[in-house]
C-alpha cells in the first residue's frame, strides 16, 4: 500500500506539471486539496470502522501503472455484448481512459451528453459549481479520484426535459501487459422537472490485474427524476471501488440499482444526501457471487430535512467461499420530522465457507418518524425444496428456481424491460441453470 501511495504522490506531481495554466484554477485547487487529504489519511485499513470487514491490502498489492498512454483499439464486435442491444441508447464509451468517439453517440440538442474533459473546457461555470461538491471528504479513495479527475461522463439535463432514450456509460480497460489503475470521473446534473435513465458498467479485457477507482457526483434538482443502474459483472482479475454521491433537492426522485455478479473485489460507497423536503430515494442491490469473490456495499441515506422518504433493499447469494459485506446507515437529523426510512438486507449462504458481515444502522435524532431496518442470513427453505422436488422438478433446477425468486425483488425498480431481461439472464447464468421464463 505504501508503494502505491508513493507512486501516486510522484504521479500527481507529473499530472500537475502537464496542466500548464490550468494548474492555478479553482478546479485544480479542489484536486490539490483532495490529494492533500489523501496523503494525510493514507489508504483505508481494517482499523478504520468503515473498512473493518474488508482488507484492501491484496487489492492494492500489484504494481499498478497510474497513467495509460498507449491506447489500444477495440472493435465494436468485441464489446457488443456489454451494450443493451435491443434498445436504442445514447452511448459514452471510454477505452483505457480515453473517449472513443466512433463507438459513442452523444448530443447537445436540448441536453448535454458528453465527456468530463469537454465540461472542463466548455462549461467551466458548471464545473466550478458542481465538481467536488457532492462526495464526502472523508472517503480516501474518492479523494484520490478527485485528485486525478480528467475524463469520464458529463451529463446535464436541462429543466423540463425528458431524455428520449437511456444513456449507457461504458469504461473498457484493455491489456497492456501490466497491472492498470483506472480512475473515471462522472458528473450528472438533472435540472428542475427533468428526467433521465442511465446505465453504467466497467469491463476489463485484460488478463492482468485491473483496479478501477471510479467516482460519480449526482445532483438531482427540484422535481427531477433519475433512474441509475450499475451492472458489475467484470473479469475475476478486475477490482472495482465505486464512490457515488447523490444530492437531492425538493421533490426529486432518484433510484439507484446496483447489480454485482463478477469481479474479484467490489466496494460500493453509495451516499444519498436529502437536502430539501419531499425527496424520494430508492436503493436496490442484488449480489450473486462465488469462489474468491468479495462484494462490500456501504450505503448512507442522510435525512437532513422533514418529509422525506428512503427505501433500501439489498439481496445477496453467496456460494463457495464468497464474502459479502453490507453496512447500511440511515441518519435522521433532529429537524427531520415526518421521515419515512426503510432498509432491508437479506442473504443466503449456500456453503459453510461462504460468509456475510451485515450491519444495518439507524441513527435517529427526531421523534416523529417511521423508520425500520432488518437483515436475514440463512439457507434455502427445505420445505420449499421438498415441494418443488415432489412436483417432479430436478434438484438443481429447484434450487436455482428458489434462489431466482429470492433475488428477483431486487429488480423491482428496473424500468427498462430489456435491462430487466438481461439481468434475469445473468442471475440464471450465475446460478448455473437455464430457466425458460421470467418472474
N, C-alpha and C positions, 0 to 999 in steps of 0.2 A: 504493500500500500504506500509506503514511504517513497519507493522508487517511482511509482506513478505520480505521486504528488510532486516530486522534484521535476519530473518530465513536464507536468502541466505548468509549473512555475516558469520553466525556461521557454516553453511553447507560448505562454501568454506574452512574454516579452517580445518574441518574434511576431506574434499577432499584432501587438501594439505598433511595432515599427513599420508594419505593412499598411497601416491605416492612413499614414500621412496626415493631412489636415483634419481628418475626421476624429483623430485621437483626442482632440480637445473639446469635442461637442458633448451635449448632455447625455446622448445615448451611450457613448463610451465611458462617461463618468459613472453611469449605472453599472456598466460592465466591470469597471475597475473596483467599485465598491463591493460588488458581489464577489469578485475574486479575493478581495481582502478578507471578506467574511469567511470564505472557504479556507484560506491559508491559516487563519486564526483557529478555526474549528477542526480542520482536517476531515478525513473520511469518517463516516459514522462507524461505530463498532458496537458489539453486543453490550458494552457498558452503557450505551445510550438507551433510554427507556423505549424509544420508538423503534429500536433495532434489536431488542433483547432476544427475539426469536429467530433472527436471521443473521448469518455470518457472511459479510461481504468480502472477506479476505480472498476466498477461492475465486470469486468473480473478477477481482482486480489483479490477480496474480500474473496473467500473461503480460508480455512486453508489448503494450499497445502502441500502434502508430497513431499519433494525435491528428495529424493532417494527412489527407489522401490527395495527392496532386496528380496522380496518373489515373484519370477516369477511364474505365472500361466501357465499351459499347455493349448494349443489351438489345436483343431483338424482341419485338413485341410477342412473338410466339413463345419465348421462354418465360414470360411473366404474365401471359394472358390469364392463367388460372387464378391469379390473385385479384382480378377485377370482377365486378358484378356484370358478367357478360350479357345477361338477359335484360339489363336496364340501361337506358341512355343516361350518362352522367357527365358532369364536368370532372376533369382529371388533373391532378397535380402530381407529377412523377419526378422523383429525385433519385439520381444514380450516384452513389458514393458522395453524397452531399451536394451534388450539382444538379441544377434544374435541367430536366430533359424536355425541351420544347416540342420535339417531334412525337413524344409519347403522351403529351399533355393536351388538354383542351381548357383554356382559360377564357376569361371575359372581363370587360369593364363596362358592359352595357347594362346600366341600372344598378349594378353592384360590382364589387371588386373581388375577383377570384384570381389571385396571382401569387407572387413569391414574397417572402420576408425581405429579401435583398432589394426587391423593387420598392417595397414600402419604405425602406430606409433612405432611398434616394428620391422618390417621387412624392411620398406622403409623410414628410418629416414631422408635420404637425400631429399626425395620428401616432407616429412612433413615440414622440415626446409625451403624448397624453397617456398612452397605454402601456408601452413596453416596460416590463419590470414592476408593474403596479398591482399585479394580482397574486403572484406567487409568494408564499410565506418566506421571510428572510432567513428563518432558522433551518431550512432544508438545504443541506450541504450540496447534494447532487444537483438540485435546481440552481444553486448559486454557480456551480461550475458551468452549467449550460448557459446561464445568463452571461457569464464572462466571455464565452466563445461564440455567442449567438451571432450568426451571419446569414443562415439560409434555412428555409422551411416554407410553410404555407402562410399566406396572409389572406384573410377573408373578411370583407366588410360588406354587410348587407344594409343598404340604406332604408330609412324609415318607410313603412307601409309597403314594403316589397316582399313578396313571397317568391323564393327562388324556384324556378320551373322544374328543376331536376336535382337529384342528390349530387354531392361533391365527394369524390374519392381522393384521398391523400395517401400516396404510397411511397415509402422510402426503401430503396433497394441498395444492398451492400454487396459488391462483387468480390471475387477472390484476388487478393494482391500478394498472396504468399506469406503474409504476416498477420498477426492479430491486429484488429482495427477498432478504433474508438470513433463512433459516430455521435454527433450532437445536434440533431434537428431542433428547430425552434418554430413554434406556430403561434400566431395571434389571430383570434377570431373576435370580431365586433359585430353584434347583431343589434341594430338600432331600433328605435321605437316602432312597435307593431310590425316588425319584420319576422320572417320565418325561413328556416333552412334546415336541411338534413345533411350530416357529414359522416363519412366512414374513413377510418384511419387504420393503416397497418404497416408493419415494418418487416421486411423479408431479407434474409441473408442467402446469397447464392454461393457462399464461401464455405470451404471445409476448415478454415481457420477460425479461431475464436473471434467473435464479434460482440462488442458491448455497445449497445445503443442507449445513450443517456439523453432522453428527449424531454422537452418541456413545452407545455401549451397553456396560454393565458386566454381566458374566455370572458367577454363582457356582454351580458345579456341585459339590454336596456329596457325601458318601460314597455310592458305588454308584448315583449318579443317571445318567440318560440323557437327552441333549438332541440333537435334530436342528434345526438353524437354517439356513434358506435365505434368501439375499438375491437378489432379482431387480432388476437395474439396467438399466432399459430406458426411459429418460426422453427428453424432447424435447432437440433439439440446442441449445436456448437454456439448458439447465439444466446445472449443475455440481454435483458431489457429493464431499464429503470425509467419509469414514466411518471413525471410530475405534472399534474394538471390542476389548475386553479380556476374556479368559476365564480365570478362576482355577479350577483343578480340584483336587479332593481325592480321597482314596483310593478307587480302584475306579470312578471316574466315567468316562463315555464320552461325548464330545462330537464331533459332526460339524458342520462349517461349510461350506456350499456358497455360492459367490459367482458369479453368472452375469451378465456385463456385456455388453450389446448396444447400449446407447444412451448418451445424454448427450454434451455437448460435452467434458467433462472429468470423470474419476473418479479419486479417490485412495482406496485402501483400506488402512488401517493395522489389521492383524489380529495381535493378540498373545495367545498361549497361554502361561499360566504353570502348569506341572505341579508343584503344591505338595506332593503326597503320593504314595506308591508305588502302582503298578498302575493308573495312569490311562492312558486312550487318547484321542488327539487326531487327528481327521481333518480335513484342509483340502482342498477341491476347488474348482477355478475354471475357468470357460470364458469366454473373451473373443472376441467376433466384432464387429469394428468396421471403419469405412471412413473416408471423406473427412473430414478435420478433427477427428477424434476422438482422445482420449488416455485410456488406462486405465493406472494405476500401482498395482500390487499390492506392498505391503510386508508381509511376514509374519515372525513370530517364534514358534518353538517353544522355550521356555525350560525345559530339563530340570534341575530343581533337586535331584531325589532319584533313588534307584535304581529299576530295574524298571518303567520307563515306556515307552510306545510312541507315536510320532507318525508320521503318513503324510501326505504332501502331494503333490497332483498338479494342476498348472495347465496348461491348453491355451489357445493363442492363435492366432487367424486375423486377419491384418491386410491390408486392401485399400486401394487408392489411396494416400493419404499419411497413413494412420493411424499412430499412435505408441503403442507399448506399453512398459511397464517391469515387470520382475519382480525384486524384491530379497527373497530368502527366506533367513532366517537360522535355523540350528539351533544352540542354545547348550547344551552339556553340561558341567555344573559338576563339580568334582573328585570329589565324593562320589556322583555319579550313575552308578554302575556298573550293568551289565546294561541299559543304554539301547538301545532299537531306534528308530532315526530314519531316515526315508527321505523324499527330496524329489526331485521331477521337474518340469521345466518344458520343454514342447515347443511350438514356434511355427512357423507357416507364413506367409511373406510372399508375397503374390500379385502385388505390383508392385515395381519398383525404387525407388519413392518411399516405400513402407512401411518402418517400422523398429521394432526392438525392442532395448531395453537390458536384458540379463538378467544377474543377479549372484547366483547361488546361493552360500551361505556355510555352512560348518561350522566351529564353534569348539568343539573337543573337549579337555577337560582331565581326562578319565578314560580308562583304558586297556582296560577290559573292556566294550566296546560294539560294536554293529553299526550303523554309520551310512553312508549313501551319498547322493550327490546327482548330478544331471546335468541338462543342458539341451541342446536341439537347436534349430537355426534352419535352415529350408530351404524348398524349394518342393515342388510336387506331384510325385509319383513318375511320371515319364514312361512307364515300363513298365506301371504300373497303368493309366494313362490309355489307352495303346495297347490293352491287353487289353479294357477296357470298350468302347472305340470299335469294336474288331473284333467285338464281340458285338452291334453294332447300336445301342448307346446313344449318343444325340447328345452332342456335346462339352460343352454347358452342363450337361446332367444328369449326365454322367460326372464332371465337375469337382466339381459340388455333392455328388455321392454320396461321393467320396473325402474331401472336407472334412467332410462329415457324419459319416462313420465315424471320422475323426481326432478330432473333438471329443467324440464320444459317451462316451469313457471318463470324462470329467468328470462324468457323471451317475450314476456307479456307486453312489453312496450316497444317491440320492434315493429315499425310502421311500414317497412318495405317488404312485401311478400317474397321477392326474390332473395333478399338477405335472410329472412327467416328460414326459407327452404335451404339455403346454403349452410346456415348454422345447424339446422336439423341434420343435414347430411354429415357434417363434421362431427357432431356428437355421436351419431351412429357409427361413424368410422373409428372414433376413439374407443367405442365400446366393442369394436370388432364384430359387428353384425350388420346385415343388410335388412332394413325394415322397409316394407313396401307402402307405408302410409305415413302421414304427417299428423301429429297430435294437435 
